Amino acid sequence: MSINRTQEKLSDIREVLNVFPQKRRKKISQSVVSKMDETQQRLFDLFNMESFL
């Protein structure tokens, strides 16, 4: 895979922060990653990107 294609695949991976309201003015947040195709998932795993979330 070319460097340009790799960069394109990686740049399409998004982190999404879900914020849920709770009682007593406290909020719970959850960090998730957007849906990825097989190539993106392999790159995500290869570069251990989960450690950056």
QUIDA-V686163 format. One record per residue. N is the residue number from 1. RES is the residue in three letters. SS is DSSP state (~ for helix, > for strand, _ for the rest). PSI is psi in radians with two decimals (NA if undefined). D_FIRST is the distance of its C-alpha to the first C-alpha in Angstrom with 1 decimal. Layout:
n res ss psi d_first
N RES SS PSI D_FIRST
N RES SS PSI D_FIRST
This chain:
n res ss psi d_first
1 MET _ 2.42 0.0
2 SER _ 2.81 3.8
3 ILE ~ -0.70 6.6
4 ASN ~ -0.74 8.3
5 ARG ~ -0.70 6.4
6 THR ~ -0.79 6.6
7 GLN ~ -0.72 10.0
8 GLU ~ -0.80 10.9
9 LYS ~ -0.76 10.4
10 LEU ~ -0.66 12.3
11 SER ~ -0.33 14.9
12 ASP _ -0.12 15.8
13 ILE _ 2.22 17.0
14 ARG _ 2.50 20.7
15 GLU > 2.32 23.6
16 VAL > 2.29 26.8
17 LEU > 2.01 30.2
18 ASN > 2.25 32.9
19 VAL > 2.18 36.4
20 PHE > 2.18 39.3
21 PRO > 2.52 42.8
22 GLN _ 2.95 45.3
23 LYS ~ 2.79 49.0
24 ARG ~ 0.60 50.6
25 ARG ~ 0.32 48.1
26 LYS _ 2.47 45.4
27 LYS > 2.51 41.9
28 ILE > 2.32 39.3
29 SER > 2.68 35.6
30 GLN > 2.20 32.5
31 SER > 2.19 29.0
32 VAL > 2.90 26.3
33 VAL > 2.50 22.7
34 SER _ 2.87 21.9
35 LYS _ 2.43 20.7
36 MET _ 2.60 17.0
37 ASP _ 3.11 15.0
38 GLU ~ -0.74 13.7
39 THR ~ -0.78 10.1
40 GLN ~ -0.71 12.1
41 GLN ~ -0.73 14.6
42 ARG ~ -0.76 12.5
43 LEU ~ -0.74 11.3
44 PHE ~ -0.79 14.9
45 ASP ~ -0.76 16.2
46 LEU ~ -0.76 14.1
47 PHE _ 0.13 15.3
48 ASN _ 0.84 18.7
49 MET ~ -0.31 18.9
50 GLU ~ -0.51 22.0
51 SER ~ -0.25 24.0
52 PHE ~ -0.03 23.8
53 LEU _ NA 25.5
